[in-house]
Amino acid sequence: MSVKHTIKYGAALLAVCVGMAASSGVALAKKKEFKPLNEAEFEQAKSMYFQRCAGCHGVLRKGATGKNLEPKPNKAKKTKGTLKLGTKRLEKIITLGTEGGMNNFDDIFSKEEINLLARYIQMEPPVPPEMSLALMKERHKVFVQPKDYPSKPMHGRNWQNFFIAIERDKGSIAIIDGDKKEVIAHIPTGYAVHVLKTVEHHNTLKAKDPGRFWYIMGRDGMMTKIDLWANPDKMKVAQVQVAYDARDVAVSGDGKYVIGGGYWPPHFVIAYSKTMETL
Ligand code: HEC
């Protein structure tokens, strides 16, 4: 077998031939190119995966915007499985990205970290714990206290003609003044922002200042509250992580309740009374 073949098939062979490993131990050990992570490496890779990959590939690696990344082939999703792709190929994909929409990570992770990730995704995905209310409270940050919210717009701009643009891969949003055609702020919101919602009038529930507060939900479950009346450096008023894998956020017509929805924890629904002020 050539070196190339050894690299390509070594890991897959290892997976299907575990039972034979004892008998052909030495020969197989030479071919082995995928070294399972030790406990500390696994924890490090798990955290990198949750922060940077889970948003597109799913917490359980079943695929979402990105492909299924389970070790074994998945016919329905038309994937070969990460074991078959092997460490070298996986490192290359993670380093350089692909034309099909996978971004490059060589500017975010070191070579060693990319190697850890490439080996990590060949191992069975760990099932993440439910996110407890205690952990959500721990990850709740208030940058401007509700009592300090301005009582009128502070910047003299026509905030009702502001645009908000998602800067997904940078992990931020941009606030654009539509009258003056100026970008007035880039606000960090967490990685892979998915949707933006605001408080708006419904038939029965009337909001005080519709369009003023915006809720941004990232695929990583990070939710950010923005106040368009504030000066750009004070627009981000609060942030909380409510899930590991989220897709949507909804706000009640009176602005009193915010609800997030997503994949993990499964079908989570979190309601905040008084819009993130009391969580
Ligand atoms: C912004 C979304 C996005 C993020 C974030 C992302 N990926 Fe991807 N990934 C994709 C898409 C889309 C594809 C399919 C690309 C194609 O078909 O060319 C893909 C493909 C892949 C593949 C190839 C799978 C196959 O079967 O061919 C691997 C491996 C992979 N991603 C690993 C990762 C890892 C590891 C991370 C985190 C460091 C990551 N991705 C983060 C979108 C993403």
py3Dmol code that shows the C-alpha trace and the ligand (Angstrom):
import py3Dmol

protein = """\
ATOM      1  CA  MET A   1       0.000   0.000   0.000  1.00  0.00           C
ATOM      2  CA  SER A   2       1.388   3.432  -0.882  1.00  0.00           C
ATOM      3  CA  VAL A   3       1.780   6.140   1.712  1.00  0.00           C
ATOM      4  CA  LYS A   4      -1.113   8.018   0.142  1.00  0.00           C
ATOM      5  CA  HIS A   5      -3.410   5.042   0.491  1.00  0.00           C
ATOM      6  CA  THR A   6      -2.286   4.495   4.028  1.00  0.00           C
ATOM      7  CA  ILE A   7      -3.255   8.027   4.947  1.00  0.00           C
ATOM      8  CA  LYS A   8      -6.584   7.863   3.201  1.00  0.00           C
ATOM      9  CA  TYR A   9      -7.766   4.513   4.441  1.00  0.00           C
ATOM     10  CA  GLY A  10      -5.895   4.009   7.652  1.00  0.00           C
ATOM     11  CA  ALA A  11      -8.465   5.576   9.930  1.00  0.00           C
ATOM     12  CA  ALA A  12     -11.477   3.982   8.259  1.00  0.00           C
ATOM     13  CA  LEU A  13      -9.817   0.584   8.465  1.00  0.00           C
ATOM     14  CA  LEU A  14      -9.085   1.188  12.077  1.00  0.00           C
ATOM     15  CA  ALA A  15     -12.753   1.955  12.729  1.00  0.00           C
ATOM     16  CA  VAL A  16     -14.170  -1.148  11.077  1.00  0.00           C
ATOM     17  CA  CYS A  17     -11.408  -3.495  12.136  1.00  0.00           C
ATOM     18  CA  VAL A  18     -11.284  -2.829  15.833  1.00  0.00           C
ATOM     19  CA  GLY A  19     -11.878  -6.501  16.482  1.00  0.00           C
ATOM     20  CA  MET A  20      -8.885  -7.442  14.359  1.00  0.00           C
ATOM     21  CA  ALA A  21      -6.625  -4.874  15.939  1.00  0.00           C
ATOM     22  CA  ALA A  22      -5.284  -7.263  18.530  1.00  0.00           C
ATOM     23  CA  SER A  23      -4.204  -9.867  16.004  1.00  0.00           C
ATOM     24  CA  SER A  24      -2.597  -7.450  13.531  1.00  0.00           C
ATOM     25  CA  GLY A  25      -1.552  -4.945  16.162  1.00  0.00           C
ATOM     26  CA  VAL A  26       1.888  -3.929  14.896  1.00  0.00           C
ATOM     27  CA  ALA A  27       0.998  -3.620  11.222  1.00  0.00           C
ATOM     28  CA  LEU A  28      -2.120  -1.612  11.987  1.00  0.00           C
ATOM     29  CA  ALA A  29      -0.346   0.662  14.434  1.00  0.00           C
ATOM     30  CA  LYS A  30       1.959   1.774  11.619  1.00  0.00           C
ATOM     31  CA  LYS A  31      -0.973   2.673   9.361  1.00  0.00           C
ATOM     32  CA  LYS A  32      -2.807   4.508  12.089  1.00  0.00           C
ATOM     33  CA  GLU A  33      -2.887   8.211  11.343  1.00  0.00           C
ATOM     34  CA  PHE A  34      -5.736   9.310  13.594  1.00  0.00           C
ATOM     35  CA  LYS A  35      -4.640   9.628  17.163  1.00  0.00           C
ATOM     36  CA  PRO A  36      -7.620   9.950  19.535  1.00  0.00           C
ATOM     37  CA  LEU A  37      -7.456  12.978  21.799  1.00  0.00           C
ATOM     38  CA  ASN A  38      -6.598  12.651  25.457  1.00  0.00           C
ATOM     39  CA  GLU A  39      -9.006  14.063  28.023  1.00  0.00           C
ATOM     40  CA  ALA A  40      -7.544  17.579  28.183  1.00  0.00           C
ATOM     41  CA  GLU A  41      -7.264  17.832  24.386  1.00  0.00           C
ATOM     42  CA  PHE A  42     -10.849  16.592  24.032  1.00  0.00           C
ATOM     43  CA  GLU A  43     -12.134  19.315  26.382  1.00  0.00           C
ATOM     44  CA  GLN A  44     -10.168  21.977  24.494  1.00  0.00           C
ATOM     45  CA  ALA A  45     -11.419  20.779  21.091  1.00  0.00           C
ATOM     46  CA  LYS A  46     -14.974  20.473  22.380  1.00  0.00           C
ATOM     47  CA  SER A  47     -14.969  24.064  23.496  1.00  0.00           C
ATOM     48  CA  MET A  48     -13.458  25.268  20.178  1.00  0.00           C
ATOM     49  CA  TYR A  49     -16.061  23.242  18.259  1.00  0.00           C
ATOM     50  CA  PHE A  50     -18.987  24.648  20.282  1.00  0.00           C
ATOM     51  CA  GLN A  51     -17.773  28.190  19.814  1.00  0.00           C
ATOM     52  CA  ARG A  52     -16.765  28.082  16.172  1.00  0.00           C
ATOM     53  CA  CYS A  53     -18.318  25.127  14.382  1.00  0.00           C
ATOM     54  CA  ALA A  54     -21.553  24.073  16.119  1.00  0.00           C
ATOM     55  CA  GLY A  55     -23.485  27.056  14.763  1.00  0.00           C
ATOM     56  CA  CYS A  56     -23.189  25.746  11.188  1.00  0.00           C
ATOM     57  CA  HIS A  57     -22.632  22.019  11.705  1.00  0.00           C
ATOM     58  CA  GLY A  58     -24.923  21.446  14.712  1.00  0.00           C
ATOM     59  CA  VAL A  59     -24.018  20.625  18.296  1.00  0.00           C
ATOM     60  CA  LEU A  60     -24.372  16.897  17.599  1.00  0.00           C
ATOM     61  CA  ARG A  61     -22.647  17.350  14.196  1.00  0.00           C
ATOM     62  CA  LYS A  62     -25.759  16.241  12.341  1.00  0.00           C
ATOM     63  CA  GLY A  63     -25.402  19.134   9.908  1.00  0.00           C
ATOM     64  CA  ALA A  64     -27.263  22.408   9.403  1.00  0.00           C
ATOM     65  CA  THR A  65     -25.899  25.086   7.056  1.00  0.00           C
ATOM     66  CA  GLY A  66     -22.686  23.052   7.089  1.00  0.00           C
ATOM     67  CA  LYS A  67     -22.403  19.342   6.310  1.00  0.00           C
ATOM     68  CA  ASN A  68     -22.959  16.423   8.639  1.00  0.00           C
ATOM     69  CA  LEU A  69     -19.645  15.825  10.474  1.00  0.00           C
ATOM     70  CA  GLU A  70     -20.239  12.455  12.094  1.00  0.00           C
ATOM     71  CA  PRO A  71     -17.429   9.883  11.953  1.00  0.00           C
ATOM     72  CA  LYS A  72     -19.390   7.358   9.892  1.00  0.00           C
ATOM     73  CA  PRO A  73     -20.922   7.839   6.435  1.00  0.00           C
ATOM     74  CA  ASN A  74     -24.457   9.191   6.316  1.00  0.00           C
ATOM     75  CA  LYS A  75     -26.331   8.169   3.171  1.00  0.00           C
ATOM     76  CA  ALA A  76     -29.264  10.533   3.676  1.00  0.00           C
ATOM     77  CA  LYS A  77     -26.905  13.505   4.037  1.00  0.00           C
ATOM     78  CA  LYS A  78     -24.574  12.211   1.317  1.00  0.00           C
ATOM     79  CA  THR A  79     -21.453  12.430   3.456  1.00  0.00           C
ATOM     80  CA  LYS A  80     -18.515  10.040   3.591  1.00  0.00           C
ATOM     81  CA  GLY A  81     -17.938  10.508   7.284  1.00  0.00           C
ATOM     82  CA  THR A  82     -14.992  12.263   8.855  1.00  0.00           C
ATOM     83  CA  LEU A  83     -13.046   9.026   9.426  1.00  0.00           C
ATOM     84  CA  LYS A  84     -12.912   8.420   5.722  1.00  0.00           C
ATOM     85  CA  LEU A  85     -11.798  11.991   5.013  1.00  0.00           C
ATOM     86  CA  GLY A  86      -8.928  11.516   7.478  1.00  0.00           C
ATOM     87  CA  THR A  87      -6.856  13.966   9.492  1.00  0.00           C
ATOM     88  CA  LYS A  88      -4.814  15.513   6.650  1.00  0.00           C
ATOM     89  CA  ARG A  89      -7.830  16.270   4.476  1.00  0.00           C
ATOM     90  CA  LEU A  90      -9.836  17.575   7.433  1.00  0.00           C
ATOM     91  CA  GLU A  91      -6.953  19.836   8.473  1.00  0.00           C
ATOM     92  CA  LYS A  92      -6.840  21.222   4.955  1.00  0.00           C
ATOM     93  CA  ILE A  93     -10.600  21.927   4.859  1.00  0.00           C
ATOM     94  CA  ILE A  94     -10.531  23.629   8.267  1.00  0.00           C
ATOM     95  CA  THR A  95      -7.394  25.622   7.399  1.00  0.00           C
ATOM     96  CA  LEU A  96      -8.396  26.853   3.951  1.00  0.00           C
ATOM     97  CA  GLY A  97     -12.186  26.450   3.816  1.00  0.00           C
ATOM     98  CA  THR A  98     -13.974  25.344   0.630  1.00  0.00           C
ATOM     99  CA  GLU A  99     -15.666  26.971  -2.315  1.00  0.00           C
ATOM    100  CA  GLY A 100     -18.976  25.514  -1.129  1.00  0.00           C
ATOM    101  CA  GLY A 101     -19.266  27.929   1.789  1.00  0.00           C
ATOM    102  CA  MET A 102     -16.998  26.602   4.531  1.00  0.00           C
ATOM    103  CA  ASN A 103     -14.866  29.463   5.775  1.00  0.00           C
ATOM    104  CA  ASN A 104     -11.125  29.248   6.502  1.00  0.00           C
ATOM    105  CA  PHE A 105      -9.886  29.089  10.077  1.00  0.00           C
ATOM    106  CA  ASP A 106      -6.131  29.616   9.607  1.00  0.00           C
ATOM    107  CA  ASP A 107      -6.549  33.184  10.846  1.00  0.00           C
ATOM    108  CA  ILE A 108      -8.360  32.044  14.001  1.00  0.00           C
ATOM    109  CA  PHE A 109      -6.671  28.781  15.070  1.00  0.00           C
ATOM    110  CA  SER A 110      -3.035  27.679  15.231  1.00  0.00           C
ATOM    111  CA  LYS A 111      -1.859  24.575  13.340  1.00  0.00           C
ATOM    112  CA  GLU A 112      -1.968  22.588  16.585  1.00  0.00           C
ATOM    113  CA  GLU A 113      -5.548  23.676  17.277  1.00  0.00           C
ATOM    114  CA  ILE A 114      -6.624  22.748  13.742  1.00  0.00           C
ATOM    115  CA  ASN A 115      -5.008  19.334  14.232  1.00  0.00           C
ATOM    116  CA  LEU A 116      -6.991  18.899  17.465  1.00  0.00           C
ATOM    117  CA  LEU A 117     -10.244  19.823  15.698  1.00  0.00           C
ATOM    118  CA  ALA A 118      -9.519  17.491  12.778  1.00  0.00           C
ATOM    119  CA  ARG A 119      -8.995  14.607  15.195  1.00  0.00           C
ATOM    120  CA  TYR A 120     -11.885  15.647  17.421  1.00  0.00           C
ATOM    121  CA  ILE A 121     -14.468  15.477  14.624  1.00  0.00           C
ATOM    122  CA  GLN A 122     -13.392  11.895  13.871  1.00  0.00           C
ATOM    123  CA  MET A 123     -14.469  10.919  17.380  1.00  0.00           C
ATOM    124  CA  GLU A 124     -18.089  10.370  18.462  1.00  0.00           C
ATOM    125  CA  PRO A 125     -19.738  13.730  19.335  1.00  0.00           C
ATOM    126  CA  PRO A 126     -20.313  14.196  23.066  1.00  0.00           C
ATOM    127  CA  VAL A 127     -23.911  14.999  24.057  1.00  0.00           C
ATOM    128  CA  PRO A 128     -23.895  18.472  25.581  1.00  0.00           C
ATOM    129  CA  PRO A 129     -25.585  19.001  28.905  1.00  0.00           C
ATOM    130  CA  GLU A 130     -28.870  20.879  29.150  1.00  0.00           C
ATOM    131  CA  MET A 131     -28.188  24.540  29.727  1.00  0.00           C
ATOM    132  CA  SER A 132     -29.284  25.311  33.263  1.00  0.00           C
ATOM    133  CA  LEU A 133     -30.925  28.527  34.371  1.00  0.00           C
ATOM    134  CA  ALA A 134     -27.968  29.013  36.730  1.00  0.00           C
ATOM    135  CA  LEU A 135     -25.558  28.942  33.773  1.00  0.00           C
ATOM    136  CA  MET A 136     -27.742  31.367  31.814  1.00  0.00           C
ATOM    137  CA  LYS A 137     -27.706  33.723  34.792  1.00  0.00           C
ATOM    138  CA  GLU A 138     -23.938  33.419  34.960  1.00  0.00           C
ATOM    139  CA  ARG A 139     -23.701  34.326  31.276  1.00  0.00           C
ATOM    140  CA  HIS A 140     -26.093  37.262  31.569  1.00  0.00           C
ATOM    141  CA  LYS A 141     -24.247  40.558  31.286  1.00  0.00           C
ATOM    142  CA  VAL A 142     -25.846  43.959  31.711  1.00  0.00           C
ATOM    143  CA  PHE A 143     -23.831  46.797  30.168  1.00  0.00           C
ATOM    144  CA  VAL A 144     -26.387  49.552  30.734  1.00  0.00           C
ATOM    145  CA  GLN A 145     -28.845  49.259  33.625  1.00  0.00           C
ATOM    146  CA  PRO A 146     -32.499  49.746  32.545  1.00  0.00           C
ATOM    147  CA  LYS A 147     -32.761  52.730  34.932  1.00  0.00           C
ATOM    148  CA  ASP A 148     -29.985  54.397  32.919  1.00  0.00           C
ATOM    149  CA  TYR A 149     -31.654  53.923  29.519  1.00  0.00           C
ATOM    150  CA  PRO A 150     -32.001  57.343  27.857  1.00  0.00           C
ATOM    151  CA  SER A 151     -35.471  58.899  27.832  1.00  0.00           C
ATOM    152  CA  LYS A 152     -34.970  60.338  24.338  1.00  0.00           C
ATOM    153  CA  PRO A 153     -32.668  59.595  21.351  1.00  0.00           C
ATOM    154  CA  MET A 154     -29.146  60.781  22.279  1.00  0.00           C
ATOM    155  CA  HIS A 155     -27.435  61.143  18.891  1.00  0.00           C
ATOM    156  CA  GLY A 156     -29.679  63.522  16.951  1.00  0.00           C
ATOM    157  CA  ARG A 157     -29.888  61.031  14.078  1.00  0.00           C
ATOM    158  CA  ASN A 158     -33.065  59.697  12.430  1.00  0.00           C
ATOM    159  CA  TRP A 159     -32.996  56.345  14.258  1.00  0.00           C
ATOM    160  CA  GLN A 160     -36.223  55.272  12.550  1.00  0.00           C
ATOM    161  CA  ASN A 161     -34.231  55.052   9.331  1.00  0.00           C
ATOM    162  CA  PHE A 162     -31.379  52.974  10.776  1.00  0.00           C
ATOM    163  CA  PHE A 163     -30.444  49.706   9.068  1.00  0.00           C
ATOM    164  CA  ILE A 164     -28.907  46.782  10.895  1.00  0.00           C
ATOM    165  CA  ALA A 165     -26.598  44.493   8.923  1.00  0.00           C
ATOM    166  CA  ILE A 166     -25.390  41.084  10.101  1.00  0.00           C
ATOM    167  CA  GLU A 167     -21.602  40.652   9.931  1.00  0.00           C
ATOM    168  CA  ARG A 168     -21.855  36.922  10.459  1.00  0.00           C
ATOM    169  CA  ASP A 169     -18.309  35.622  10.255  1.00  0.00           C
ATOM    170  CA  LYS A 170     -16.926  38.592  12.183  1.00  0.00           C
ATOM    171  CA  GLY A 171     -19.450  38.020  14.970  1.00  0.00           C
ATOM    172  CA  SER A 172     -20.954  41.493  14.956  1.00  0.00           C
ATOM    173  CA  ILE A 173     -23.708  43.686  13.556  1.00  0.00           C
ATOM    174  CA  ALA A 174     -23.331  47.072  11.878  1.00  0.00           C
ATOM    175  CA  ILE A 175     -25.704  49.969  12.555  1.00  0.00           C
ATOM    176  CA  ILE A 176     -26.140  52.122   9.467  1.00  0.00           C
ATOM    177  CA  ASP A 177     -27.677  55.600   9.352  1.00  0.00           C
ATOM    178  CA  GLY A 178     -29.967  55.401   6.303  1.00  0.00           C
ATOM    179  CA  ASP A 179     -30.319  59.186   5.969  1.00  0.00           C
ATOM    180  CA  LYS A 180     -26.602  59.937   6.028  1.00  0.00           C
ATOM    181  CA  LYS A 181     -25.491  56.593   4.595  1.00  0.00           C
ATOM    182  CA  GLU A 182     -22.924  56.148   7.343  1.00  0.00           C
ATOM    183  CA  VAL A 183     -21.946  53.099   9.377  1.00  0.00           C
ATOM    184  CA  ILE A 184     -22.162  54.418  12.912  1.00  0.00           C
ATOM    185  CA  ALA A 185     -21.286  51.303  14.937  1.00  0.00           C
ATOM    186  CA  HIS A 186     -19.995  47.730  14.744  1.00  0.00           C
ATOM    187  CA  ILE A 187     -21.347  45.891  17.780  1.00  0.00           C
ATOM    188  CA  PRO A 188     -19.927  42.498  18.855  1.00  0.00           C
ATOM    189  CA  THR A 189     -22.799  40.025  19.204  1.00  0.00           C
ATOM    190  CA  GLY A 190     -21.178  36.585  19.332  1.00  0.00           C
ATOM    191  CA  TYR A 191     -20.448  34.309  16.448  1.00  0.00           C
ATOM    192  CA  ALA A 192     -22.800  33.459  13.535  1.00  0.00           C
ATOM    193  CA  VAL A 193     -25.664  35.882  14.109  1.00  0.00           C
ATOM    194  CA  HIS A 194     -28.860  34.347  12.752  1.00  0.00           C
ATOM    195  CA  VAL A 195     -31.755  36.808  13.188  1.00  0.00           C
ATOM    196  CA  LEU A 196     -32.716  40.276  14.436  1.00  0.00           C
ATOM    197  CA  LYS A 197     -36.110  41.112  15.908  1.00  0.00           C
ATOM    198  CA  THR A 198     -37.574  44.274  17.339  1.00  0.00           C
ATOM    199  CA  VAL A 199     -40.513  45.276  19.484  1.00  0.00           C
ATOM    200  CA  GLU A 200     -43.427  46.150  17.228  1.00  0.00           C
ATOM    201  CA  HIS A 201     -47.108  46.866  17.681  1.00  0.00           C
ATOM    202  CA  HIS A 202     -49.481  43.940  17.608  1.00  0.00           C
ATOM    203  CA  ASN A 203     -53.266  44.183  17.514  1.00  0.00           C
ATOM    204  CA  THR A 204     -53.747  44.080  21.243  1.00  0.00           C
ATOM    205  CA  LEU A 205     -50.310  44.679  22.757  1.00  0.00           C
ATOM    206  CA  LYS A 206     -48.937  48.159  22.246  1.00  0.00           C
ATOM    207  CA  ALA A 207     -45.256  48.849  22.673  1.00  0.00           C
ATOM    208  CA  LYS A 208     -44.082  52.202  23.990  1.00  0.00           C
ATOM    209  CA  ASP A 209     -41.304  52.795  21.474  1.00  0.00           C
ATOM    210  CA  PRO A 210     -41.671  50.280  18.659  1.00  0.00           C
ATOM    211  CA  GLY A 211     -38.452  49.734  16.722  1.00  0.00           C
ATOM    212  CA  ARG A 212     -36.228  51.109  19.480  1.00  0.00           C
ATOM    213  CA  PHE A 213     -34.951  47.884  21.086  1.00  0.00           C
ATOM    214  CA  TRP A 214     -33.610  45.043  18.950  1.00  0.00           C
ATOM    215  CA  TYR A 215     -32.869  41.452  19.929  1.00  0.00           C
ATOM    216  CA  ILE A 216     -30.109  39.660  18.079  1.00  0.00           C
ATOM    217  CA  MET A 217     -29.871  35.849  18.206  1.00  0.00           C
ATOM    218  CA  GLY A 218     -26.712  33.968  17.234  1.00  0.00           C
ATOM    219  CA  ARG A 219     -26.614  30.312  16.289  1.00  0.00           C
ATOM    220  CA  ASP A 220     -24.495  29.813  19.376  1.00  0.00           C
ATOM    221  CA  GLY A 221     -27.507  30.855  21.505  1.00  0.00           C
ATOM    222  CA  MET A 222     -26.055  34.266  22.326  1.00  0.00           C
ATOM    223  CA  MET A 223     -28.772  36.884  22.562  1.00  0.00           C
ATOM    224  CA  THR A 224     -27.950  40.601  22.543  1.00  0.00           C
ATOM    225  CA  LYS A 225     -30.230  43.560  23.262  1.00  0.00           C
ATOM    226  CA  ILE A 226     -29.569  46.799  21.373  1.00  0.00           C
ATOM    227  CA  ASP A 227     -30.962  50.277  22.091  1.00  0.00           C
ATOM    228  CA  LEU A 228     -31.056  52.491  18.980  1.00  0.00           C
ATOM    229  CA  TRP A 229     -31.618  55.629  21.084  1.00  0.00           C
ATOM    230  CA  ALA A 230     -28.245  55.336  22.796  1.00  0.00           C
ATOM    231  CA  ASN A 231     -24.951  56.724  21.546  1.00  0.00           C
ATOM    232  CA  PRO A 232     -23.089  54.084  19.483  1.00  0.00           C
ATOM    233  CA  ASP A 233     -20.755  53.043  22.352  1.00  0.00           C
ATOM    234  CA  LYS A 234     -23.758  52.442  24.645  1.00  0.00           C
ATOM    235  CA  MET A 235     -26.107  50.715  22.187  1.00  0.00           C
ATOM    236  CA  LYS A 236     -25.333  47.219  23.430  1.00  0.00           C
ATOM    237  CA  VAL A 237     -27.254  47.153  26.693  1.00  0.00           C
ATOM    238  CA  ALA A 238     -27.393  43.457  27.652  1.00  0.00           C
ATOM    239  CA  GLN A 239     -26.332  39.988  26.544  1.00  0.00           C
ATOM    240  CA  VAL A 240     -27.143  36.437  27.623  1.00  0.00           C
ATOM    241  CA  GLN A 241     -26.396  32.961  26.298  1.00  0.00           C
ATOM    242  CA  VAL A 242     -29.624  30.925  26.396  1.00  0.00           C
ATOM    243  CA  ALA A 243     -28.689  27.806  24.387  1.00  0.00           C
ATOM    244  CA  TYR A 244     -25.847  25.991  22.632  1.00  0.00           C
ATOM    245  CA  ASP A 245     -27.561  25.907  19.269  1.00  0.00           C
ATOM    246  CA  ALA A 246     -30.278  28.465  18.529  1.00  0.00           C
ATOM    247  CA  ARG A 247     -32.100  29.853  15.525  1.00  0.00           C
ATOM    248  CA  ASP A 248     -34.737  32.371  16.465  1.00  0.00           C
ATOM    249  CA  VAL A 249     -35.954  34.968  18.906  1.00  0.00           C
ATOM    250  CA  ALA A 250     -39.419  36.493  19.266  1.00  0.00           C
ATOM    251  CA  VAL A 251     -40.560  39.552  21.214  1.00  0.00           C
ATOM    252  CA  SER A 252     -44.067  40.165  22.513  1.00  0.00           C
ATOM    253  CA  GLY A 253     -45.912  43.172  21.125  1.00  0.00           C
ATOM    254  CA  ASP A 254     -45.571  45.106  24.361  1.00  0.00           C
ATOM    255  CA  GLY A 255     -41.848  44.312  24.559  1.00  0.00           C
ATOM    256  CA  LYS A 256     -42.224  42.552  27.901  1.00  0.00           C
ATOM    257  CA  TYR A 257     -41.278  39.024  26.849  1.00  0.00           C
ATOM    258  CA  VAL A 258     -38.486  37.642  24.736  1.00  0.00           C
ATOM    259  CA  ILE A 259     -38.491  34.012  23.633  1.00  0.00           C
ATOM    260  CA  GLY A 260     -35.666  32.096  21.995  1.00  0.00           C
ATOM    261  CA  GLY A 261     -35.930  28.874  20.030  1.00  0.00           C
ATOM    262  CA  GLY A 262     -33.446  26.390  18.624  1.00  0.00           C
ATOM    263  CA  TYR A 263     -31.978  22.901  18.541  1.00  0.00           C
ATOM    264  CA  TRP A 264     -30.145  22.449  21.807  1.00  0.00           C
ATOM    265  CA  PRO A 265     -31.401  22.083  24.441  1.00  0.00           C
ATOM    266  CA  PRO A 266     -34.108  20.421  22.279  1.00  0.00           C
ATOM    267  CA  HIS A 267     -37.082  22.699  21.680  1.00  0.00           C
ATOM    268  CA  PHE A 268     -35.978  25.121  24.353  1.00  0.00           C
ATOM    269  CA  VAL A 269     -38.269  28.018  25.079  1.00  0.00           C
ATOM    270  CA  ILE A 270     -37.029  30.670  27.391  1.00  0.00           C
ATOM    271  CA  ALA A 271     -39.245  33.537  28.370  1.00  0.00           C
ATOM    272  CA  TYR A 272     -37.855  36.580  30.084  1.00  0.00           C
ATOM    273  CA  SER A 273     -40.143  38.788  31.968  1.00  0.00           C
ATOM    274  CA  LYS A 274     -39.372  42.434  31.413  1.00  0.00           C
ATOM    275  CA  THR A 275     -37.129  41.794  28.411  1.00  0.00           C
ATOM    276  CA  MET A 276     -33.901  40.508  29.876  1.00  0.00           C
ATOM    277  CA  GLU A 277     -33.934  42.922  32.739  1.00  0.00           C
ATOM    278  CA  THR A 278     -34.729  40.474  35.484  1.00  0.00           C
ATOM    279  CA  LEU A 279     -33.116  37.247  34.335  1.00  0.00           C
TER     280      LEU A 279
END
"""
ligand_1 = """\
43
HEC
C -20.437 29.659 8.464
C -20.768 28.281 8.493
C -19.676 27.296 8.844
C -18.864 27.277 9.944
C -18.809 28.289 11.073
C -18.065 26.070 9.841
N -18.391 25.407 8.698
Fe -17.579 23.629 8.083
N -18.708 23.694 6.402
C -19.633 24.663 6.101
C -20.224 24.380 4.801
C -21.286 25.201 4.102
C -19.608 23.190 4.331
C -19.844 22.494 2.991
C -18.773 23.036 2.077
C -18.741 22.450 0.695
O -19.587 21.614 0.356
O -17.814 22.850 -0.044
C -18.667 22.794 5.370
C -17.860 21.682 5.281
C -17.013 21.236 6.279
C -16.229 20.031 6.213
C -16.194 19.048 5.026
C -17.197 17.944 5.298
C -17.368 16.973 4.140
O -18.002 15.931 4.364
O -16.912 17.282 3.037
C -15.537 19.941 7.386
C -14.587 18.844 7.791
C -15.894 21.089 8.187
N -16.789 21.869 7.476
C -15.408 21.337 9.450
C -15.671 22.498 10.189
C -15.072 22.810 11.460
C -14.125 21.919 12.229
C -15.537 24.052 11.812
C -15.163 24.869 13.032
C -13.769 25.157 13.200
C -16.435 24.489 10.766
N -16.497 23.534 9.803
C -17.128 25.692 10.787
C -19.981 25.744 6.877
C -19.364 26.103 8.069
"""
view = py3Dmol.view(width=600, height=400)
view.addModel(protein, "pdb")
view.setStyle({"model": 0}, {"cartoon": {"style": "trace"}})
view.addModel(ligand_1, "xyz")
view.setStyle({"model": 1}, {"stick": {}})
view.zoomTo()
view.show()
